[in-house]
């Protein structure tokens, strides 16, 4: 998807269809998951190469994706951490800690995003 916009979509991981929020504007990316107690589904930050969990209330799984939506790395970050930028990362996917393992996301997996 070349023209990303804020909104909702469905993330297809190969084994799961997950509700997805897209944060493509500067304002939406900056807000991210701050101030929330959790997330049902996932949040896609685009463009993005790194994230932080300062002032977050819960641990998150973070998947770094390349321009073709292929997973480069998956890490779990507790609150109060700064993630290092990942080379070749163009998008960052965030979800509640432990969710991505259940969806089968791991390096090399390619995901698909379907807009409503």
ZADRENMI-805697 format. One record per residue: residue number from 1; x negated, y, z of N, C-alpha, C in turn. Coordinates in steps of 0.2 Angstrom, whole numbers, plus 5000, padded with zeros to 4 digits. Each point is the difference from the previous one (the first is absolute). Example, Ala and Ser with C-alpha at 12.3 -4.5 7.8 and 13.67 -1.06 7.14 Angstrom:
BEGIN
<r kefi="1" n_east="4934" n_north="4972" n_up="5039" ca_east="5004" ca_north="5006" ca_up="5000" c_east="4996" c_north="5006" c_up="5000"/>
<r kefi="2" n_east="5002" n_north="5005" n_up="4996" ca_east="4996" ca_north="5006" ca_up="5001" c_east="5004" c_north="5005" c_up="5003"/>
end
This chain:
BEGIN
<r kefi="1" n_east="4996" n_north="4994" n_up="5000" ca_east="5004" ca_north="5006" ca_up="5000" c_east="4996" c_north="5006" c_up="5000"/>
<r kefi="2" n_east="4999" n_north="5004" n_up="4995" ca_east="4996" ca_north="5005" ca_up="4999" c_east="5002" c_north="5007" c_up="5004"/>
<r kefi="3" n_east="5007" n_north="5001" n_up="5000" ca_east="5002" ca_north="5006" ca_up="5003" c_east="5004" c_north="4999" c_up="5006"/>
<r kefi="4" n_east="4996" n_north="5000" n_up="5006" ca_east="5002" ca_north="4998" ca_up="5006" c_east="5004" c_north="5006" c_up="5003"/>
<r kefi="5" n_east="5005" n_north="4999" n_up="5003" ca_east="5004" ca_north="5005" ca_up="5004" c_east="5003" c_north="4997" c_up="5007"/>
<r kefi="6" n_east="5001" n_north="5005" n_up="5004" ca_east="5002" ca_north="4998" ca_up="5007" c_east="5007" c_north="4996" c_up="4999"/>
<r kefi="7" n_east="5001" n_north="4995" n_up="5004" ca_east="5007" ca_north="4997" ca_up="4999" c_east="5000" c_north="4993" c_up="5003"/>
<r kefi="8" n_east="5004" n_north="4996" n_up="4998" ca_east="5001" ca_north="4993" ca_up="5002" c_east="4999" c_north="4995" c_up="4994"/>
<r kefi="9" n_east="4998" n_north="4994" n_up="5002" ca_east="4999" ca_north="4995" ca_up="4995" c_east="5000" c_north="4993" c_up="5003"/>
<r kefi="10" n_east="4998" n_north="4995" n_up="4996" ca_east="4999" ca_north="4993" ca_up="5003" c_east="4993" c_north="4998" c_up="4998"/>
<r kefi="11" n_east="4997" n_north="4998" n_up="5005" ca_east="4993" ca_north="4997" ca_up="4999" c_east="5001" c_north="4992" c_up="4999"/>
<r kefi="12" n_east="4997" n_north="4998" n_up="4995" ca_east="5000" ca_north="4993" ca_up="4998" c_east="4993" c_north="4997" c_up="5001"/>
<r kefi="13" n_east="4999" n_north="4995" n_up="5005" ca_east="4994" ca_north="4998" ca_up="5002" c_east="4998" c_north="4993" c_up="4997"/>
<r kefi="14" n_east="5005" n_north="4997" n_up="4996" ca_east="4999" ca_north="4993" ca_up="4997" c_east="5004" c_north="4996" c_up="5005"/>
<r kefi="15" n_east="5000" n_north="5001" n_up="5006" ca_east="5004" ca_north="4995" ca_up="5005" c_east="5006" c_north="5004" c_up="5003"/>
<r kefi="16" n_east="5000" n_north="5007" n_up="5000" ca_east="5005" ca_north="5004" ca_up="5003" c_east="5002" c_north="5006" c_up="4997"/>
<r kefi="17" n_east="5006" n_north="5002" n_up="5001" ca_east="5002" ca_north="5006" ca_up="4997" c_east="5001" c_north="5005" c_up="5006"/>
<r kefi="18" n_east="4997" n_north="5005" n_up="5001" ca_east="4999" ca_north="5004" ca_up="5006" c_east="5003" c_north="5007" c_up="4998"/>
<r kefi="19" n_east="5004" n_north="5003" n_up="5005" ca_east="5002" ca_north="5007" ca_up="4999" c_east="4994" c_north="5005" c_up="5000"/>
<r kefi="20" n_east="4999" n_north="5005" n_up="4996" ca_east="4994" ca_north="5004" ca_up="4999" c_east="5002" c_north="5007" c_up="5000"/>
<r kefi="21" n_east="4997" n_north="5004" n_up="5004" ca_east="5000" ca_north="5007" ca_up="4999" c_east="4994" c_north="5002" c_up="4997"/>
<r kefi="22" n_east="5000" n_north="5005" n_up="4995" ca_east="4995" ca_north="5003" ca_up="4996" c_east="4998" c_north="5007" c_up="5003"/>
<r kefi="23" n_east="4994" n_north="5001" n_up="5002" ca_east="4998" ca_north="5007" ca_up="5002" c_east="4995" c_north="5002" c_up="4994"/>
<r kefi="24" n_east="5002" n_north="5004" n_up="4996" ca_east="4996" ca_north="5002" ca_up="4994" c_east="4998" c_north="5008" c_up="5001"/>
<r kefi="25" n_east="5004" n_north="5004" n_up="5003" ca_east="4999" ca_north="5007" ca_up="5001" c_east="4995" c_north="5001" c_up="5006"/>
<r kefi="26" n_east="4996" n_north="5005" n_up="5000" ca_east="4996" ca_north="5002" ca_up="5005" c_east="5003" c_north="5000" c_up="5007"/>
<r kefi="27" n_east="5006" n_north="5003" n_up="5000" ca_east="5003" ca_north="5000" ca_up="5006" c_east="5002" c_north="4993" c_up="5003"/>
<r kefi="28" n_east="5003" n_north="4996" n_up="4996" ca_east="5002" ca_north="4993" ca_up="5002" c_east="4994" c_north="4996" c_up="5002"/>
<r kefi="29" n_east="4995" n_north="5001" n_up="4996" ca_east="4994" ca_north="4996" ca_up="5002" c_east="4997" c_north="5002" c_up="5006"/>
<r kefi="30" n_east="5000" n_north="5006" n_up="5002" ca_east="4997" ca_north="5003" ca_up="5006" c_east="5005" c_north="4998" c_up="5006"/>
<r kefi="31" n_east="5006" n_north="5000" n_up="4999" ca_east="5005" ca_north="4997" ca_up="5005" c_east="4999" c_north="4993" c_up="5001"/>
<r kefi="32" n_east="5000" n_north="4996" n_up="4995" ca_east="4999" ca_north="4993" ca_up="5001" c_east="5005" c_north="4997" c_up="5005"/>
<r kefi="33" n_east="4997" n_north="4996" n_up="5004" ca_east="5004" ca_north="4996" ca_up="5005" c_east="5000" c_north="5004" c_up="5007"/>
<r kefi="34" n_east="4997" n_north="5006" n_up="5000" ca_east="4999" ca_north="5004" ca_up="5007" c_east="5007" c_north="5001" c_up="5002"/>
<r kefi="35" n_east="5001" n_north="4999" n_up="5007" ca_east="5006" ca_north="5002" ca_up="5003" c_east="5005" c_north="4994" c_up="5000"/>
<r kefi="36" n_east="4998" n_north="4995" n_up="4997" ca_east="5005" ca_north="4994" ca_up="5000" c_east="4998" c_north="4995" c_up="5005"/>
<r kefi="37" n_east="5005" n_north="4996" n_up="5002" ca_east="4999" ca_north="4994" ca_up="5004" c_east="4999" c_north="4994" c_up="4997"/>
<r kefi="38" n_east="5000" n_north="5000" n_up="4993" ca_east="5000" ca_north="4993" ca_up="4996" c_east="5002" c_north="5002" c_up="4993"/>
<r kefi="39" n_east="5000" n_north="4995" n_up="4996" ca_east="5002" ca_north="5000" ca_up="4993" c_east="5003" c_north="4994" c_up="4998"/>
<r kefi="40" n_east="5006" n_north="5000" n_up="4997" ca_east="5003" ca_north="4994" ca_up="4997" c_east="4997" c_north="5000" c_up="4992"/>
<r kefi="41" n_east="4996" n_north="4996" n_up="4999" ca_east="4997" ca_north="4999" ca_up="4993" c_east="4993" c_north="5003" c_up="5000"/>
<r kefi="42" n_east="4999" n_north="5005" n_up="4995" ca_east="4993" ca_north="5002" ca_up="4999" c_east="5000" c_north="5007" c_up="4997"/>
<r kefi="43" n_east="4995" n_north="5004" n_up="5001" ca_east="4999" ca_north="5007" ca_up="4997" c_east="4994" c_north="5000" c_up="4995"/>
<r kefi="44" n_east="5001" n_north="5002" n_up="4994" ca_east="4995" ca_north="5001" ca_up="4995" c_east="4997" c_north="5007" c_up="5000"/>
<r kefi="45" n_east="4994" n_north="5001" n_up="5002" ca_east="4997" ca_north="5007" ca_up="4999" c_east="4996" c_north="5000" c_up="4993"/>
<r kefi="46" n_east="5002" n_north="5005" n_up="4996" ca_east="4997" ca_north="5000" ca_up="4994" c_east="4999" c_north="5008" c_up="4997"/>
<r kefi="47" n_east="4994" n_north="5002" n_up="4998" ca_east="4994" ca_north="4996" ca_up="5000" c_east="4997" c_north="5000" c_up="5007"/>
<r kefi="48" n_east="4996" n_north="4995" n_up="5002" ca_east="4997" ca_north="5000" ca_up="5007" c_east="4994" c_north="4995" c_up="4999"/>
<r kefi="49" n_east="4995" n_north="5001" n_up="5004" ca_east="4994" ca_north="4995" ca_up="5000" c_east="4999" c_north="4999" c_up="5007"/>
<r kefi="50" n_east="5003" n_north="5003" n_up="5005" ca_east="4999" ca_north="4999" ca_up="5007" c_east="5005" c_north="5002" c_up="5004"/>
<r kefi="51" n_east="5001" n_north="4998" n_up="5007" ca_east="5005" ca_north="5002" ca_up="5004" c_east="4997" c_north="5001" c_up="5007"/>
<r kefi="52" n_east="5004" n_north="5003" n_up="5005" ca_east="4998" ca_north="5000" ca_up="5007" c_east="5007" c_north="4998" c_up="5004"/>
<r kefi="53" n_east="4999" n_north="4998" n_up="5006" ca_east="5005" ca_north="4999" ca_up="5004" c_east="5000" c_north="5004" c_up="5007"/>
<r kefi="54" n_east="4997" n_north="5006" n_up="4999" ca_east="5001" ca_north="5005" ca_up="5006" c_east="5007" c_north="5002" c_up="5001"/>
<r kefi="55" n_east="5002" n_north="5000" n_up="5006" ca_east="5007" ca_north="5002" ca_up="5002" c_east="5005" c_north="4995" c_up="4998"/>
<r kefi="56" n_east="4998" n_north="4994" n_up="4998" ca_east="5005" ca_north="4995" ca_up="4998" c_east="5002" c_north="4996" c_up="5007"/>
<r kefi="57" n_east="5006" n_north="4997" n_up="4999" ca_east="5003" ca_north="4997" ca_up="5006" c_east="4999" c_north="4993" c_up="5000"/>
<r kefi="58" n_east="4998" n_north="4997" n_up="4994" ca_east="5000" ca_north="4993" ca_up="4999" c_east="4994" c_north="4998" c_up="4996"/>
<r kefi="59" n_east="4998" n_north="4994" n_up="5000" ca_east="4994" ca_north="4997" ca_up="4996" c_east="5003" c_north="4999" c_up="4993"/>
<r kefi="60" n_east="4996" n_north="5001" n_up="4995" ca_east="5003" ca_north="4998" ca_up="4993" c_east="4995" c_north="4996" c_up="4996"/>
<r kefi="61" n_east="5003" n_north="4996" n_up="4995" ca_east="4996" ca_north="4997" ca_up="4995" c_east="4999" c_north="5005" c_up="4994"/>
<r kefi="62" n_east="4994" n_north="5000" n_up="4997" ca_east="4998" ca_north="5005" ca_up="4995" c_east="4997" c_north="4996" c_up="4994"/>
<r kefi="63" n_east="5003" n_north="5000" n_up="4994" ca_east="4998" ca_north="4997" ca_up="4994" c_east="4998" c_north="5006" c_up="4995"/>
<r kefi="64" n_east="4993" n_north="4999" n_up="4998" ca_east="4998" ca_north="5005" ca_up="4995" c_east="5001" c_north="4997" c_up="4993"/>
<r kefi="65" n_east="5003" n_north="5004" n_up="4996" ca_east="5002" ca_north="4997" ca_up="4993" c_east="4996" c_north="5004" c_up="4995"/>
<r kefi="66" n_east="4998" n_north="4997" n_up="4994" ca_east="4997" ca_north="5003" ca_up="4995" c_east="5005" c_north="5003" c_up="4995"/>
<r kefi="67" n_east="4998" n_north="5003" n_up="4995" ca_east="5005" ca_north="5003" ca_up="4995" c_east="5005" c_north="4995" c_up="4997"/>
<r kefi="68" n_east="4998" n_north="4994" n_up="5000" ca_east="5005" ca_north="4995" ca_up="4997" c_east="5004" c_north="4996" c_up="5006"/>
<r kefi="69" n_east="5000" n_north="5003" n_up="5006" ca_east="5004" ca_north="4997" ca_up="5006" c_east="4997" c_north="4994" c_up="5002"/>
<r kefi="70" n_east="4994" n_north="4998" n_up="4999" ca_east="4996" ca_north="4994" ca_up="5002" c_east="4997" c_north="5002" c_up="5007"/>
<r kefi="71" n_east="5001" n_north="4995" n_up="5005" ca_east="4998" ca_north="5002" ca_up="5007" c_east="4992" c_north="4999" c_up="5000"/>
<r kefi="72" n_east="4997" n_north="5005" n_up="5002" ca_east="4993" ca_north="5000" ca_up="5001" c_east="4998" c_north="4997" c_up="5007"/>
<r kefi="73" n_east="5004" n_north="5002" n_up="5005" ca_east="4998" ca_north="4999" ca_up="5007" c_east="5006" c_north="5000" c_up="5004"/>
<r kefi="74" n_east="5001" n_north="4997" n_up="5006" ca_east="5005" ca_north="5000" ca_up="5005" c_east="4997" c_north="5000" c_up="5006"/>
<r kefi="75" n_east="5002" n_north="5005" n_up="5004" ca_east="4997" ca_north="5001" ca_up="5007" c_east="5006" c_north="5002" c_up="5005"/>
<r kefi="76" n_east="4999" n_north="4998" n_up="5006" ca_east="5005" ca_north="5002" ca_up="5005" c_east="4997" c_north="5006" c_up="5004"/>
<r kefi="77" n_east="5003" n_north="5005" n_up="5001" ca_east="4997" ca_north="5006" ca_up="5004" c_east="5005" c_north="5002" c_up="5006"/>
<r kefi="78" n_east="4997" n_north="5000" n_up="5006" ca_east="5003" ca_north="5002" ca_up="5006" c_east="5001" c_north="5008" c_up="5000"/>
<r kefi="79" n_east="5004" n_north="5003" n_up="5004" ca_east="5001" ca_north="5007" ca_up="5000" c_east="4993" c_north="5003" c_up="5002"/>
<r kefi="80" n_east="4999" n_north="5006" n_up="4997" ca_east="4994" ca_north="5004" ca_up="5002" c_east="4993" c_north="4998" c_up="4996"/>
<r kefi="81" n_east="5001" n_north="4997" n_up="4994" ca_east="4994" ca_north="4998" ca_up="4996" c_east="5000" c_north="5004" c_up="4994"/>
<r kefi="82" n_east="4994" n_north="5000" n_up="4997" ca_east="4999" ca_north="5004" ca_up="4993" c_east="4998" c_north="4994" c_up="4995"/>
<r kefi="83" n_east="5003" n_north="4999" n_up="4995" ca_east="4998" ca_north="4995" ca_up="4995" c_east="4995" c_north="5003" c_up="4995"/>
<r kefi="84" n_east="4995" n_north="4996" n_up="4998" ca_east="4995" ca_north="5003" ca_up="4996" c_east="5003" c_north="4999" c_up="4993"/>
<r kefi="85" n_east="4999" n_north="5005" n_up="4995" ca_east="5002" ca_north="5000" ca_up="4993" c_east="4998" c_north="4994" c_up="4997"/>
<r kefi="86" n_east="5004" n_north="4997" n_up="4996" ca_east="4998" ca_north="4994" ca_up="4996" c_east="4999" c_north="5002" c_up="4993"/>
<r kefi="87" n_east="4994" n_north="4998" n_up="4997" ca_east="4998" ca_north="5001" ca_up="4993" c_east="5006" c_north="4997" c_up="4996"/>
<r kefi="88" n_east="5002" n_north="5003" n_up="4994" ca_east="5005" ca_north="4997" ca_up="4996" c_east="5007" c_north="5001" c_up="5002"/>
<r kefi="89" n_east="5001" n_north="5002" n_up="5006" ca_east="5007" ca_north="5000" ca_up="5003" c_east="5003" c_north="5006" c_up="4997"/>
<r kefi="90" n_east="5006" n_north="4999" n_up="4998" ca_east="5004" ca_north="5005" ca_up="4997" c_east="5007" c_north="5001" c_up="5004"/>
<r kefi="91" n_east="5002" n_north="4995" n_up="5004" ca_east="5006" ca_north="5000" ca_up="5004" c_east="4999" c_north="4996" c_up="5006"/>
<r kefi="92" n_east="5003" n_north="5002" n_up="5005" ca_east="5000" ca_north="4997" ca_up="5007" c_east="5007" c_north="4998" c_up="5002"/>
<r kefi="93" n_east="5001" n_north="4993" n_up="5002" ca_east="5006" ca_north="4998" ca_up="5002" c_east="5000" c_north="4999" c_up="5008"/>
<r kefi="94" n_east="5005" n_north="5002" n_up="5003" ca_east="5000" ca_north="5000" ca_up="5008" c_east="5006" c_north="4996" c_up="5002"/>
<r kefi="95" n_east="4999" n_north="4996" n_up="5005" ca_east="5006" ca_north="4996" ca_up="5003" c_east="4999" c_north="4998" c_up="5007"/>
<r kefi="96" n_east="5005" n_north="4998" n_up="5003" ca_east="4998" ca_north="4998" ca_up="5007" c_east="4995" c_north="4994" c_up="5001"/>
<r kefi="97" n_east="4996" n_north="5001" n_up="5005" ca_east="4995" ca_north="4995" ca_up="5001" c_east="5003" c_north="4993" c_up="4999"/>
<r kefi="98" n_east="4997" n_north="4995" n_up="4996" ca_east="5002" ca_north="4993" ca_up="4999" c_east="5004" c_north="4999" c_up="4995"/>
<r kefi="99" n_east="5003" n_north="5005" n_up="4997" ca_east="5005" ca_north="5000" ca_up="4995" c_east="4997" c_north="4997" c_up="4993"/>
<r kefi="100" n_east="4994" n_north="5003" n_up="4998" ca_east="4997" ca_north="4998" ca_up="4994" c_east="4998" c_north="4993" c_up="4999"/>
<r kefi="101" n_east="4998" n_north="4997" n_up="5006" ca_east="4998" ca_north="4993" ca_up="5000" c_east="5007" c_north="4996" c_up="4998"/>
<r kefi="102" n_east="5005" n_north="5002" n_up="5003" ca_east="5007" ca_north="4996" ca_up="4999" c_east="5002" c_north="5001" c_up="4992"/>
<r kefi="103" n_east="4998" n_north="5005" n_up="4997" ca_east="5001" ca_north="5001" ca_up="4993" c_east="4995" c_north="4997" c_up="4995"/>
<r kefi="104" n_east="4995" n_north="4997" n_up="5003" ca_east="4995" ca_north="4997" ca_up="4996" c_east="4995" c_north="5005" c_up="4997"/>
<r kefi="105" n_east="5000" n_north="5006" n_up="5002" ca_east="4995" ca_north="5005" ca_up="4998" c_east="4993" c_north="4999" c_up="5002"/>
<r kefi="106" n_east="4995" n_north="4999" n_up="4995" ca_east="4993" ca_north="4999" ca_up="5002" c_east="4996" c_north="5003" c_up="4994"/>
<r kefi="107" n_east="4994" n_north="5001" n_up="5000" ca_east="4996" ca_north="5002" ca_up="4995" c_east="5001" c_north="4996" c_up="4993"/>
<r kefi="108" n_east="5001" n_north="5004" n_up="4995" ca_east="5001" ca_north="4996" ca_up="4993" c_east="5008" c_north="5000" c_up="4999"/>
<r kefi="109" n_east="5004" n_north="5000" n_up="5004" ca_east="5007" ca_north="5000" ca_up="4999" c_east="5002" c_north="5006" c_up="4996"/>
<r kefi="110" n_east="5005" n_north="5000" n_up="4995" ca_east="5002" ca_north="5006" ca_up="4997" c_east="5008" c_north="5000" c_up="5002"/>
<r kefi="111" n_east="5002" n_north="5006" n_up="5001" ca_east="5007" ca_north="5002" ca_up="5002" c_east="5003" c_north="5004" c_up="4995"/>
<r kefi="112" n_east="5007" n_north="5000" n_up="5000" ca_east="5004" ca_north="5003" ca_up="4995" c_east="5004" c_north="5005" c_up="5004"/>
<r kefi="113" n_east="5002" n_north="5006" n_up="4997" ca_east="5004" ca_north="5005" ca_up="5003" c_east="5006" c_north="5001" c_up="4995"/>
<r kefi="114" n_east="5006" n_north="4999" n_up="5003" ca_east="5006" ca_north="5001" ca_up="4996" c_east="5004" c_north="5006" c_up="5003"/>
<r kefi="115" n_east="5000" n_north="5006" n_up="4996" ca_east="5004" ca_north="5005" ca_up="5002" c_east="5008" c_north="4999" c_up="5000"/>
<r kefi="116" n_east="5004" n_north="5003" n_up="5004" ca_east="5007" ca_north="4999" ca_up="5000" c_east="5003" c_north="5005" c_up="4994"/>
end
